[in-house]
Amino acid sequence: MGTYKAARELSLKIPEDFSIIGYDNIFCSEILDPPLTSVNYPKTITGKTGINMLLDQINNRENKSKTIIIEPGLVKRDSVKKIIDRF
């Protein structure tokens, strides 16, 4: 939101003068003007996975290291300038 404020103060336009993308897809992303393109990271899945891993360690069910991949997603809105029609 600070970037949006600074752009307005400098008379810069998003996405015409520069593109901006956020991370976490916070609640205000879609109400900003223009709406903010954002990486959506599934917080609920991340939290549940972490809790389950912790409980497994507490209960001595799991002592091995493991890799868990939780895929983020891109929420396309209007804060990124389209420069190539292929995408």
Rosetta silent file (secondary structure, phi, psi, omega in degrees, C-alpha in Angstrom):
SEQUENCE: MGTYKAARELSLKIPEDFSIIGYDNIFCSEILDPPLTSVNYPKTITGKTGINMLLDQINNRENKSKTIIIEPGLVKRDSVKKIIDRF
SCORE:     score description
SCORE:     0.000 S_00000001
   1 L     0.000  -31.291  177.713    0.000    0.000    0.000 S_00000001
   2 H   -64.841  -35.253  178.283    2.962    2.259    0.636 S_00000001
   3 H   -66.273  -39.738  177.231    4.101    1.809   -2.958 S_00000001
   4 H   -62.279  -43.299  179.490    0.665    2.832   -4.193 S_00000001
   5 H   -63.161  -46.056  179.538    0.791    5.949   -2.003 S_00000001
   6 H   -62.398  -40.986  178.642    4.304    6.856   -3.212 S_00000001
   7 H   -60.197  -44.806  179.973    3.266    6.356   -6.846 S_00000001
   8 H   -61.944  -44.059 -179.899    0.310    8.687   -6.354 S_00000001
   9 H   -64.153  -30.504 -179.887    2.529   11.317   -4.669 S_00000001
  10 L   -94.724    6.880 -178.317    5.010   11.123   -7.566 S_00000001
  11 L    58.318   35.521  175.295    2.234   11.194  -10.203 S_00000001
  12 L   -98.588  147.130 -179.070    3.228    7.734  -11.439 S_00000001
  13 L  -110.537  136.774  175.644    0.624    5.344  -12.769 S_00000001
  14 L  -102.023  126.141    3.243    0.382    1.627  -12.045 S_00000001
  15 L   -98.683    8.986 -175.663    0.827   -0.338  -14.343 S_00000001
  16 L   -61.878  -45.160 -178.275    1.546    2.228  -17.068 S_00000001
  17 L   -89.258  -34.548  175.038    4.753    3.592  -15.472 S_00000001
  18 L  -159.679  150.873  178.334    5.709    0.498  -13.481 S_00000001
  19 L   -95.075  153.555  177.721    4.233   -2.859  -12.562 S_00000001
  20 L  -141.215  140.956  178.239    3.856   -4.107   -9.024 S_00000001
  21 E  -134.580  140.979 -179.446    3.137   -7.553   -7.635 S_00000001
  22 E  -105.805  176.052  178.144    2.471   -8.546   -4.044 S_00000001
  23 E  -131.191  134.117  176.548    2.947  -11.659   -2.000 S_00000001
  24 L   102.171  -10.051  176.909    0.371  -13.335    0.250 S_00000001
  25 L    50.150   51.035 -178.001   -2.754  -12.057   -1.530 S_00000001
  26 L   -62.654  161.835 -171.561   -3.811  -10.051    1.521 S_00000001
  27 H   -55.005  -31.205 -176.071   -7.441   -9.004    1.856 S_00000001
  28 H   -86.295   -2.533 -178.072   -6.942   -5.503    0.456 S_00000001
  29 H   -55.304  -40.545 -176.323   -5.221   -6.696   -2.760 S_00000001
  30 H   -83.837  -12.222 -179.679   -8.447   -6.700   -4.723 S_00000001
  31 L  -101.084   -6.125  173.976   -9.720   -3.342   -3.438 S_00000001
  32 L   -66.585  161.657  179.975   -6.588   -1.335   -4.282 S_00000001
  33 L  -122.771  107.732   -0.259   -6.783    0.801   -7.418 S_00000001
  34 L   -76.433  157.996  177.696   -5.717   -0.881   -9.633 S_00000001
  35 L   -55.112  139.303 -172.544   -6.277   -4.263   -7.964 S_00000001
  36 L   -84.154  123.392  169.728   -2.930   -5.813   -6.987 S_00000001
  37 E   -65.977  137.603 -173.534   -1.628   -8.906   -8.772 S_00000001
  38 E  -149.216  151.025  171.233   -0.386  -11.190   -6.030 S_00000001
  39 E   -83.737  124.935  179.206    1.177  -14.533   -5.239 S_00000001
  40 E   -98.546  116.390  179.069   -1.314  -16.503   -3.166 S_00000001
  41 L  -106.369  121.986 -174.316    0.345  -18.758   -0.629 S_00000001
  42 L   -68.247   91.546 -175.694   -2.083  -21.236    0.982 S_00000001
  43 H   -63.083  -38.226 -178.743   -1.715  -20.227    4.636 S_00000001
  44 H   -64.702  -46.539  179.036   -4.223  -22.770    5.960 S_00000001
  45 H   -63.332  -41.979  179.311   -2.479  -25.707    4.284 S_00000001
  46 H   -61.288  -45.698  179.761    0.913  -24.408    5.426 S_00000001
  47 H   -63.380  -46.510  179.755   -0.290  -24.069    9.008 S_00000001
  48 H   -62.877  -40.808  179.333   -1.939  -27.500    9.113 S_00000001
  49 H   -63.262  -45.223  179.125    1.143  -29.127    7.591 S_00000001
  50 H   -62.637  -41.926  178.706    3.430  -27.464   10.122 S_00000001
  51 H   -63.250  -45.027  179.353    1.210  -28.478   13.042 S_00000001
  52 H   -61.959  -40.415  178.011    1.073  -32.088   11.839 S_00000001
  53 H   -64.518  -41.856  179.362    4.862  -32.209   11.465 S_00000001
  54 H   -64.388  -45.026  178.472    5.318  -30.778   14.958 S_00000001
  55 H   -62.345  -38.911  176.746    2.849  -33.237   16.487 S_00000001
  56 H   -60.693  -41.624  179.351    4.615  -36.131   14.729 S_00000001
  57 H   -69.248  -41.417  179.193    7.917  -35.031   16.259 S_00000001
  58 H   -61.463  -41.030 -177.820    6.389  -34.531   19.721 S_00000001
  59 L   -88.888   11.232  178.006    4.828  -37.991   19.602 S_00000001
  60 L    56.374   28.637  177.903    8.067  -39.524   18.243 S_00000001
  61 L   -87.063  -21.390 -174.383    6.320  -40.767   15.126 S_00000001
  62 L  -142.911  117.734  176.726    8.632  -39.005   12.727 S_00000001
  63 L  -116.597   -6.889 -177.416   12.313  -38.268   13.150 S_00000001
  64 L   -84.159  150.528  172.907   13.332  -38.105    9.496 S_00000001
  65 L   -76.739  140.594  176.217   13.791  -34.938    7.546 S_00000001
  66 L  -142.878  156.062  178.363   11.330  -34.532    4.684 S_00000001
  67 L  -104.979  128.271  176.979   10.597  -32.058    1.964 S_00000001
  68 L  -121.483  126.918  179.912    7.063  -30.810    1.551 S_00000001
  69 L  -107.453  121.703  176.392    6.191  -28.632   -1.417 S_00000001
  70 L  -113.841  113.184 -173.265    3.169  -26.379   -1.120 S_00000001
  71 L   -75.356  125.535  171.671    2.470  -24.747   -4.470 S_00000001
  72 L   -79.940  167.814  176.945    1.699  -21.025   -4.502 S_00000001
  73 E  -131.522  156.311  178.510   -0.590  -19.590   -7.151 S_00000001
  74 E  -101.156  124.795  176.689   -0.636  -16.333   -9.081 S_00000001
  75 E  -101.247  104.922 -175.879   -3.750  -14.182   -8.782 S_00000001
  76 L   -81.622  123.891  175.154   -3.709  -11.991  -11.890 S_00000001
  77 L  -128.801 -142.701 -170.287   -5.236   -8.569  -11.450 S_00000001
  78 L  -111.728   15.044 -176.616   -4.480   -5.170  -12.992 S_00000001
  79 L   -94.984    3.754  179.006   -1.209   -3.977  -11.421 S_00000001
  80 L  -119.907  127.224 -179.082    1.086   -5.626  -13.980 S_00000001
  81 L   -73.944  131.222  176.727    1.429   -4.224  -17.477 S_00000001
  82 L   -81.373  121.326 -179.156    0.859   -6.742  -20.240 S_00000001
  83 L  -113.916  -20.763  179.586    3.752   -6.507  -22.699 S_00000001
  84 L  -131.196  132.901 -178.597    3.492   -9.768  -24.632 S_00000001
  85 L   -76.338   -7.547 -177.594    0.239  -11.333  -25.823 S_00000001
  86 L   -68.996  -25.145 -171.181    1.599  -14.892  -25.512 S_00000001
  87 L  -100.421    0.000    0.000    0.985  -15.091  -21.771 S_00000001
